[in-house]
């Protein structure tokens, strides 16, 4: 890959760039590892929670965002968890980030159980988009995997998000063979008939119980083929750095769907994300085993330039990604559970 210039068109700021020419434009920030669900493909039986005194404060998170935006032109932030809405007064953090200079888009991934009561306040605080995890449309199946009687509450949250007026409301479903792959067409019909942006995600080795197997992965190609048996679909141009390849329905229905094929068709070559865990660990690559602790710099109130230098060094060390492991036929190892990093 040819190295990029390090400057965004129309920008005078230096950029956070790795050795492969990939520029960081997006932050994914886990605000807590706590969650009110216990999904089998995410949570272990007995999670080892981060101690409360190690969790970054709202001001520390906001300062990290501000350094990334004002020093390097990073302009998109996604908040996640665990479940971000279990963090007390999360609307305050949303507002702090949304009004940080240089930030153009603030969004959140949530399981949706608290959206019915919080969607309006989140929108008023400056949240622009919301993605809701929904891995089954069948209440009994949903409750079996989440170990929570919350299916109706999530559907209520989805309706609340839609009526709140967010720029975009997306639904995420991790497709696991033998669990919910028989619902692929049901999810596609939901997108087609009700105008949602549905996203199908290949099962990745970040489950809390380390039960991931390649045999359980339903490939993006298989998902697409199943949908194409019922609907005529049109591919959309992929946005640079996007995790999904998106499609619309040829008949003009309002909904769309996307496929995130992290395992069979990885998108590492233009990855533009940097992840921050709830306790201040920087994770340059979701599939990498390296983490770098930035919390001492944030908690000790070090100079912005010192934090910026640390960021440059960490991003420079970003590995090529899962794409290189697959090409080398290397084993995909379980690195961490998804609740610890937030996706």
N, C-alpha and C positions, 0 to 999 in steps of 0.2 A: 504494500500500500504506500502510495506517495505521501510524504509528510505534508501536513497542512501548514499554513503560514503561521499559525498561532494567534492570528487576529481574526475576529469575526467581521464580516463585511459591514462597514459603517461603524465599527467599534474601534476605540483607541486603547482598549484594555488588553493586557496580555492574557493568554488563555491557559487553563490547566490542561496540559497535553501529555500523553504518555509516549513511550518509545515507538509506538506503532502509528502515531499520528492521530490518535483519537482524542477528541476534545470534550471535556466535561461540560455539559450544559444543564444537567438535571441532578437534583439531589433527592435521595430517598431516605427519609429520616424516621426511624422507629422511636416513638415517644414513650413506649413502655413494652415490656415483654409479657405483661399480664394480659389475660384474655378470659372472657366469660364462657367460651367454648372449650371443648377438649377434643378437637377433631383428630381422628386416628392418624391421618396423613400429615399432621402438623405437630401435635403435642405428644410428649412421652406420657407414660402413666403418672409419674410424679415429677412435674417440672421443677427444675432448680432455678428459682426466681432470682433475679438480680436484687441485691439489697437496696432498700429505698434510698439510703444515703449515697449510693453510687449512681443513681439516675440523674441525668442532666436536668438542670432547671430550665424553665422557659427562657430566661434571659441568656443562659449559656447556649441553648439551641439557636436562639435568634442571633446571637453574636456570630456563631459559626456561619449561619446563612448570610449575614451581612458581609462578612469577610469574603465569602465565595462570590457574592453578587457584585460588590463594589470593587474588589481587587481583580476578579477574573471573568466577570460578565455572565456568571451562572444565573439563569432567570426562571427556572421552573423547580418547584418543590412539591414532593408528594409525602404526606404524613401517613404513617402506618404503625403497626404494632408487632406482636400481640394485637390487641384491639385498642385503637387509639381513643375511642370514646369512653373507655373506662378511666382514662386519666382525668382527674378533677380539673374543671375550668379549662378544658381544651380549647374552648372558643377564644380565650385570651391569647394562647399561642398562635392560633390561626390568624388573629388580627395583627399580632406583632410581625408575623412573617409576611402576611399579605401587603402590609404597608412598609416593608423594608425596601429601600431604594434599589431599583434594578429588577425586582421580582415581578414577573409578568403573569405568572400563573401559579396558583396554589390549589392543590387537590388532595384527596384523601382516599385511602382504601380502608374499608370497614366491613364487619360482618352484618351491619345493618340493624342490630337489635335495639339500638338507642336512637335511630334516626327519626322515628316518629316524633320524639320529643325534642330532638336537637337540630333537625334539618334547617328550620327557619333561622335559628340563632347562628348556626354555622355559616349559612348564606349571608346573613347580615354582618358577620365578622369578616367576611372577605373570601371565604372558600368558594371556588368557582366550579369545581367538578368533583364528583364523588363516584367511586367504584365500589360496588357491593359484591361480596363473595356469596355465591349461591350455588352449591354443589349438587343439589337435588331439588326437584319440584314436588317430590313425594314426601309428605310429612313424616311418615314412619321411617323412611330411609334417612331423611335429614336428621331425625332425632337419634338414630342408631349411630351415625358417624360423629355427630357433634356432642352426643351425650347431654343434650339440652332440649327441652320442650319449647322450642322457639321459632318454629317455622312460620307460624302466623304473624309473629312479631316482626320477623324479617320482611315478609311481604308487605306489612303495614309500613315499614321503614322505606321500602322501595317506592311505594306510592307517595309517601311524604316527600321523598327526595325529588320525585318527578314533579310534584306540585310546587315545590319550593322555588323552582326557576333556575336551577343550576345550568351552567353552559352545557354540561354533558353529564348524563347518568349512564354508567356502564355496569354490566353484570359480568362477573368472572366465575367460571366454573373449571375446576381442575378435573379432567376426564381420566378416570381410572378404570382399566379393563376389569370387568366383573363387579364393579360397584355401580357406576352411573353411565357407562357407555351406551346403554339402551335408552338414555334420555336425550341423546344428541339432537334428534329431530324435534323433540319437545322444546328444547331450548331454542332451536332455530325458528320454530313456529312462534314462540314467545316474542322473539326479535321481529319477525315478519309482521305479526298481527298487531303488536302493541307498540311498535316503534322504538324498541330498546336497542342499545348497542351491546350485543352479546359477545363475550370473548371466551374462546375455548383454549385451555392451557394444557399442554402436555405435562404429565406427571413427572416431577423432578425428584432427585435423591435428597430431599430436605425434610423428610418426614421424621416426626419425633420418636417413632419406634423402630426406625432403621429397617423397615420392611420393604423398602423400594426394590423393585426388580424390573429389568428392562421388559419382561414379559407383560407387565401391567401397564406399559405405556401404550396409549392409543395415539398413533402418529397423526400429525396434522393432515397428511394426505388422506388417511383413512377417514378422518372427521369430515373433510371436504367432500369426499366421495359419497359419504352417507347423506349429507345435506343435498348434494347435487341430484340424488335420486328423486327428490321431491320438488326442489326449486331450481329454476334457472338463475344463475348467479353471475355477477360481473366483478372481476378483481379491481381494486382501487390502487392508485399509486401509493407505494409505501413511503411514509415520511422518514427522512433521515434520522437514524437512531431509534426508530420505533421498534418496540418488541413484537408488534403484531403485523401480520399481513391481513388487510381488511377487504371485505366484500360487501356489495349491495345486492339487493334482489332486482332482477331484471324487470319485474312487473311494476316497479315504482313504489313498492311498499316503503314506508318511512324508516324501518329499522335497518341496521347493518349488523354484521358479525365479523369478528377477527379471530385469527388463529395464532397462538403463541407457541411456536414449535421449537422450544429451547433445546430439545434433545436431538430431534431428527433434522432440523434445519436451523441451526443456531445463527444468531445475528451479531456475533462478537466483533466482526470486522468494523462496525461503526457504532459500537456501544458508547454511549455518552453519559453514563450514570456513575455516581459515587454514592455509597451508602454509609450512613451513620447509625450505629446501634444506640439503644437507649442509655447505655452507660459510657458512651463516648468513644467507641471503637470505630475507626474508619475501615471499611471493607471495599477495596477497589474492585473486586470481582466476586460475584455470587458463588462461583464454582471454585474460587481460590481458598486456600487455607490460611492466608495471612490476614492479620488484623493489626491495626496500628492505633495506639491509644492517644487521642488528642485531648482527652479530658483534663490532664494537668495544665495544659496551656489555657484552656477555657476557665477552669476553676481558679487558677492563680492570676487570672486577669493579665496575661502576657500581652505584649504589644501586637497589634494587628499584623505588622510586618513579620513577626516571628511565627504567628499562626499561618500566614500566607506561605512562608518558606517551607514550613512543615508540609503543607498541602501539596506544594509543587513536588517535593521529594517523594511523597507517598504515591501520587498519581503517576509519577515517572516509573514507579515500580510495578504498575498494573500488569498482570500477566496477559497473554494473548486470549485466554478464555477457553471455554469448553470445546470450541471449534477445533482447537489444536489437539486436545485430548482425543476427540473422536477420530480425527484424521490419523492419529498415531495408534488407534485401536487400544488406547489406554483405558484402564478400569475407571468408571465414574464413582468416586468415593463419596461417602456421606460426610459432609463437612460440618454442618450445623443444622439444627431444626429451623423451619421457616419462622416460627414465632420469635426466634432470637434475632432475626434480621429484618423481617417485615417485607420480604419479597423484592 
